[in-house]
Amino acid sequence: MAFGNGKRGKVVRAEAFELTDRAGNVRAMLELEDDGSPRFLLNGPDGAQRASLQLKADGTPSLRFRDAGGKGGVVLGLARNGAGGLSLADAQGRVLATIAVDADGSPAVELSDKQGKVRVRIDVRGGSPKILVLGPHGSIDWFTP
């Protein structure tokens, strides 16, 4: 580790680090999972995990923010093929909105109902925008050509 003055500091090595508050509660953790992938966790005052940054074993990163119940929240991720996405979930953990860019660069937006079923999909493939509206059972109710 280099400091601003060009001198090297000492290196601390470990498989995990825990940051605790004055009461001894773990508020942050930097650790390696069993497969060797690193992750950084941030816990709320109640000890519930509220945010995480992870690099999976295959090299794909993800950033997660969770609500107080630990299920709802936001996930930002990148797949091995270069596709990226942002997902928004409700308090039950159902993904209700997704914005993604496929590996080929095609953007898409999906909106789901309260049951988590995709009801609207907007995408642009090959330069042509398309809108698809689905019924509650997955049938096509309306679409653009």
C-alpha positions in Angstrom: 0.0 0.0 0.0 1.5 3.3 -1.0 0.9 6.6 0.7 0.9 10.1 -0.7 4.6 10.5 0.3 5.7 7.5 -1.8 6.5 5.4 1.2 5.0 2.0 1.6 3.0 1.2 4.7 2.6 -2.1 6.4 0.1 -4.6 4.9 -2.4 -6.4 7.1 -3.6 -9.7 5.6 -6.6 -11.7 6.8 -9.5 -13.7 5.4 -12.1 -11.4 7.0 -12.3 -8.1 8.8 -15.2 -7.0 11.0 -15.9 -3.4 12.0 -18.0 -3.1 15.2 -19.8 -0.3 16.9 -19.2 0.6 20.6 -21.7 -2.0 21.7 -19.8 -4.7 19.8 -22.4 -5.1 17.0 -20.9 -6.0 13.6 -21.6 -3.0 11.3 -19.4 -3.8 8.4 -17.5 -6.9 7.2 -15.0 -7.6 4.5 -14.6 -11.3 3.8 -13.9 -14.1 1.4 -16.6 -16.6 0.7 -15.9 -20.3 0.6 -15.2 -20.1 -3.2 -12.7 -17.3 -2.6 -14.9 -14.5 -3.9 -14.6 -11.2 -1.9 -17.6 -9.3 -0.6 -18.1 -6.2 1.5 -21.2 -6.1 3.8 -22.8 -3.2 5.6 -25.2 -3.8 8.4 -27.9 -1.6 10.0 -28.0 -0.7 13.7 -30.2 -3.8 14.2 -27.6 -6.1 12.6 -29.5 -6.7 9.4 -27.5 -6.6 6.2 -28.5 -3.5 4.3 -25.8 -3.2 1.6 -23.3 -5.4 -0.1 -20.7 -5.3 -2.8 -19.6 -8.6 -4.2 -17.3 -10.0 -6.8 -18.5 -13.6 -7.6 -16.1 -16.4 -8.3 -16.7 -16.0 -12.1 -15.6 -12.3 -11.8 -19.1 -10.7 -12.1 -19.7 -7.8 -9.7 -23.0 -6.9 -8.0 -24.1 -4.1 -5.7 -27.1 -4.7 -3.5 -29.2 -2.4 -1.2 -31.8 -4.0 1.0 -34.7 -2.6 2.9 -35.0 -3.0 6.7 -36.7 -6.4 6.2 -33.8 -7.7 4.1 -35.8 -8.6 1.0 -36.8 -5.5 -0.9 -34.3 -3.2 -2.5 -32.1 -2.6 -5.4 -29.6 -4.8 -7.3 -27.1 -3.6 -9.8 -25.1 -6.3 -11.6 -23.0 -7.2 -14.5 -22.9 -10.6 -16.2 -19.9 -12.5 -17.6 -21.1 -11.7 -21.1 -21.1 -8.0 -20.4 -24.9 -7.6 -19.9 -25.7 -5.2 -17.1 -28.9 -4.6 -15.2 -30.6 -2.8 -12.4 -33.5 -4.5 -10.6 -36.0 -3.0 -8.1 -37.8 -5.3 -5.6 -40.6 -4.8 -3.2 -40.6 -5.7 0.5 -41.4 -9.3 -0.3 -38.4 -9.6 -2.6 -40.4 -9.7 -5.8 -38.6 -7.9 -8.7 -41.1 -5.4 -10.1 -38.9 -3.3 -12.3 -35.7 -4.1 -14.3 -33.6 -2.0 -16.6 -31.0 -4.0 -18.6 -28.6 -3.8 -21.5 -27.9 -7.2 -23.1 -24.4 -8.3 -24.2 -25.2 -7.1 -27.8 -26.0 -3.6 -26.5 -29.8 -3.9 -26.7 -31.5 -2.0 -23.9 -34.7 -3.3 -22.2 -37.1 -2.2 -19.5 -39.5 -4.7 -17.8 -42.3 -3.8 -15.4 -44.1 -6.4 -13.3 -47.3 -6.5 -11.4 -47.5 -7.1 -7.6 -47.3 -10.9 -8.1 -43.9 -10.4 -9.9 -45.3 -11.3 -13.4 -43.8 -9.2 -16.2 -46.7 -7.1 -17.7 -44.8 -4.5 -19.8 -41.6 -5.0 -21.8 -39.9 -2.2 -23.8 -36.8 -3.0 -25.8 -34.7 -1.9 -28.7 -33.2 -4.7 -30.8 -31.5 -4.1 -34.1 -32.4 -0.4 -33.8 -36.1 -1.1 -33.7 -38.1 -0.2 -30.5 -40.8 -2.6 -29.4 -43.4 -2.4 -26.7 -45.1 -5.5 -25.4 -48.0 -5.5 -22.9 -48.8 -8.8 -21.3 -52.0 -10.0 -19.6 -52.0 -11.5 -16.1 -51.4 -15.0 -17.5 -48.7 -14.1 -19.9 -50.8 -13.6 -23.0 -50.0 -10.7 -25.3 -52.6 -8.0 -24.8 -51.0 -5.4 -27.0 -47.7 -4.9 -28.9 -46.0 -2.6 -31.4 -44.8 -4.2 -34.6 
